[in-house]
């Protein structure tokens, strides 16, 4: 089974409660009794992590209760599940079945640690958004048919091979790559898998797999494209995070992402240790220079309009290029200030002016690895870096038979 995250105490309580409340007179037909005891906790941990992602908050139901109920349901569904598509238990190899269950479940869970903290990221291989991206990518590459592979490779040939890293960096996108391979060969086996967030070294094995040779060869480029691109973003983000270590500033991304890949690219930023800014225009208000120009530069009126027409739960951030705009935004009641393209001394003055009067102070504009440390030392809370998504070099990998 893959490594599960170190849950906070309240969520560990949810796991234990679910396990206590799901005692059955016998193990399912396709489990050994000892393995079923171990697997119940593993199922509960995964279900709790999934619940964290799904929980939307409610005055009536706490996160802990919601997570515990999800875990109970997951264990119960597994206990009731018919092995092998309804086959009798005697017709199924228990050891093989349990090994397959371990691999399947480990491929769904990505644990990312950085900066002394932890992020829970649960990849559901059947998540519609991921499947849609994978489907588009495969259709784009395969078209009507992979003529080369079809012409050369026997239909029933099976191959064991591995994806190897060709540079040092941070791994990201392993579940997406697995989804690509599974799309063409549902029976493919993943024999060895590193988790997202793993530190890669030259020639280390990222993923070892065994399956239909045609499917592997046809899926190879698409799987590698996802892995290399997302790992490149995670690696580049991590370099920025390391550059500001100890300053208290955090690196955040922007909306400068590849169309159609935003969710995946922002996930890669988190894997690299960065934070996500807005996912889109819908989950935060950022009043930028062009908004202000449309209102003849009236910061107060811009903030007033935002407050009047948007839900009260959305924070209001104002992009400022002068100290005068900073003061106007603060007096207008902005929640946050984005200091755009300010020289370092002006940044320091703006931080002194805004500190304690807004929720957070963010800097942006012209940020690169050579300048980010100095910007962080001005005292800003966040530094927005568009380059981590729009200019990250790939992390090279190759598939070796």
C-alpha positions, 0 to 999 in steps of 0.5 A: 500500500502507498504511504498515507499522509500524517493526518491531524489528530482530529482526522485520525480520530475519524479514522479510528472511529470508522474502524471501530464502527465497522466490525464484521463477523468475517472478512470479505471473501477475497481478503485474508482475515489479517489483511482485512484488519490492516486494509480497513484502516487504509480504506478509512484513511483514504476516505478521510482524505477524500472527504477533506477535499469534498467538504464544503462546510455546514453549521450542521455537520462538522468536518470530523463527523463528515469524514468519519461517515465517509470512512464508514461508508467506504469500508462498508462498500468494500466489505460488500463488494463482489470480487472479480466481477461476481466470481466465486472466491475460490476462483480468485487468487487472494494474494494476487487480488490483495496486491492489485488492491494495494497498487490501485489504492496507492495510485489514488493517493498523493502525499505532499510535504513541504516546509514542515507542513503537509498538503493532502491531495487525493487524485481520483483516477476517475475524476471527470476533469482529469479524464477529460484532459487525458481523453483530449490529449490521447485523441490529439495524439492517436487520431484514427490509429497508431499505425506504427505500433499497430503494424509492428507489434503483435496484439497480445504482446506484454512488456515490462518497462520503466520511466526514468528521470533524466534530471534532478527535481520534484516529481508531479503528475504520477496519477495522471500518467497512470490514468493515461496508461489505464485508458488504453490498457485497463489491466496494466500493472504498476509495479513500482511507483514514486509519489508526487513530491518525491525528490528525483535523482538522475536515472531513478525509476519514477514508474515501473509498469507491465502491460500490453505492449501496444498500449504502452507504446501508444500512451508513452508520449502523452504520459511523458508529456504530462509527467515532464510538464507538471514535474517541471512546474513543481521543480521550478516552484520549489526553486523559488520556495527555497530562494525565499526560505526563512523570510516568512514570504510565500510563493504563489502562482497566477492565472497565467496558465496553459488553457485547459490545464489550469487545475493540473498546473496549479496542483503542480505548484502546490506539490512544489511548495507554492500556494495557489492564488485565484483558480479563476475570476470566480473565487476572488476579487482582484482590482487591477490597473485596467479596472481602475483606468476604466473608473478614471483611477478611483480606487475608493469607487472600485472597492465600493462597487466590488463590495456592493455587487459581489458576495460578502465571502469574497476577499477584495484585493487591489493592485497598487503601483503607488503609495497613494493608491496603497493608502486609498485602498486601505481607507476604502476597506480592501482586504489585501494589497498587491504591490505591482512592479515597485522598486525595493525601497518603495516596496519597503515603504508600502509594507510599513504603510499597510502592515496591520491594516490589511489581511495580507500584502502581496508583491508581483511584477518582474519576479525571477530567481535573482530578485525574489529573495530581495523582494521577500526581505521587504516584508511582503507576505506573498510573492506572485510568480507567473513564470512558475506556470508559464515559463517552467522548463520540463523535467526530462524523463524517458521510458525504457524497455 
